[in-house]
């Protein structure tokens, strides 16, 4: 089973891959065999793969993020 996100650009795909890497790590910490899950990125696409015949339950939690970017010059005194 593949969960694939076409992110539109490589930077966003990298962010999705990092999110999938975190899902994989949490699953391993919860006793899921590491070989059951793999992640990848190719161009604008990030993928989470679950090996055949394995049951892995994914739970989605909504989240809102706020990001502020400051000009480096404004941080100098």
Kinemage of the C-alpha trace (Angstrom):
@kinemage 1
@onewidth
@group {chain A} dominant
@subgroup {mainchain}
@vectorlist {calphas} color= white
{ca unk a 1} P 0.000 0.000 0.000
{ca unk a 2} L 1.348 3.415 -0.951
{ca unk a 3} L 0.284 6.762 0.442
{ca unk a 4} L 1.542 9.320 -2.072
{ca unk a 5} L 1.401 13.113 -1.920
{ca unk a 6} L 2.024 15.168 -5.063
{ca unk a 7} L 3.187 18.305 -3.311
{ca unk a 8} L 3.648 20.606 -6.306
{ca unk a 9} L 7.307 21.403 -5.629
{ca unk a 10} L 10.388 19.588 -4.245
{ca unk a 11} L 10.603 21.671 -1.045
{ca unk a 12} L 7.039 20.807 -0.037
{ca unk a 13} L 7.639 17.165 -0.973
{ca unk a 14} L 10.676 17.153 1.368
{ca unk a 15} L 8.456 18.472 4.161
{ca unk a 16} L 5.971 15.640 3.520
{ca unk a 17} L 8.789 13.087 3.492
{ca unk a 18} L 9.988 14.390 6.872
{ca unk a 19} L 6.407 14.024 8.166
{ca unk a 20} L 6.280 10.450 6.836
{ca unk a 21} L 9.694 9.764 8.434
{ca unk a 22} L 8.254 10.889 11.774
{ca unk a 23} L 5.228 8.593 11.301
{ca unk a 24} L 7.591 5.695 10.592
{ca unk a 25} L 9.717 6.473 13.654
{ca unk a 26} L 6.677 6.677 15.956
{ca unk a 27} L 5.394 3.374 14.574
{ca unk a 28} L 8.750 1.713 15.277
{ca unk a 29} L 8.651 3.084 18.830
{ca unk a 30} L 5.208 1.429 19.159
{ca unk a 31} L 6.635 -2.005 18.216
{ca unk a 32} L 5.997 -1.955 14.456
{ca unk a 33} L 8.705 -3.861 12.591
{ca unk a 34} L 10.935 -1.267 10.804
{ca unk a 35} L 10.887 -3.230 7.540
{ca unk a 36} L 7.088 -2.857 7.300
{ca unk a 37} L 7.279 0.870 6.513
{ca unk a 38} L 9.426 2.883 4.146
{ca unk a 39} L 9.433 6.470 2.950
{ca unk a 40} L 10.706 8.146 -0.171
{ca unk a 41} L 10.759 11.262 -2.275
{ca unk a 42} L 11.097 11.768 -5.999
{ca unk a 43} L 10.819 15.299 -7.332
{ca unk a 44} L 7.471 16.745 -6.227
{ca unk a 45} L 6.204 13.460 -4.757
{ca unk a 46} L 6.580 12.002 -1.251
{ca unk a 47} L 5.590 8.419 -0.471
{ca unk a 48} L 4.892 6.283 2.601
{ca unk a 49} L 4.844 2.554 1.754
{ca unk a 50} L 3.432 -0.232 3.929
{ca unk a 51} L 4.625 -3.734 3.047
{ca unk a 52} L 1.990 -6.116 1.655
{ca unk a 53} L -0.128 -8.141 4.064
{ca unk a 54} L 0.727 -5.918 7.035
{ca unk a 55} L -1.861 -3.933 8.943
{ca unk a 56} L -0.840 -0.445 9.965
{ca unk a 57} L -3.454 2.009 11.175
{ca unk a 58} L -2.798 5.660 10.369
{ca unk a 59} L -4.585 8.346 12.348
{ca unk a 60} L -4.812 11.861 10.957
{ca unk a 61} L -4.978 14.807 13.337
{ca unk a 62} L -5.765 18.260 11.961
{ca unk a 63} L -3.161 20.895 12.736
{ca unk a 64} L -2.747 24.573 11.979
{ca unk a 65} L 0.709 26.084 11.729
{ca unk a 66} L 1.656 29.725 11.774
{ca unk a 67} L 5.033 30.726 10.423
{ca unk a 68} L 6.656 34.129 10.746
{ca unk a 69} L 9.642 35.124 8.678
{ca unk a 70} L 11.666 38.099 9.769
{ca unk a 71} L 14.138 40.038 7.719
{ca unk a 72} L 17.635 39.250 9.045
{ca unk a 73} L 18.448 42.971 9.069
{ca unk a 74} L 15.568 43.652 11.447
{ca unk a 75} L 17.151 41.300 14.013
{ca unk a 76} L 20.391 43.287 14.190
{ca unk a 77} L 20.859 46.114 16.641
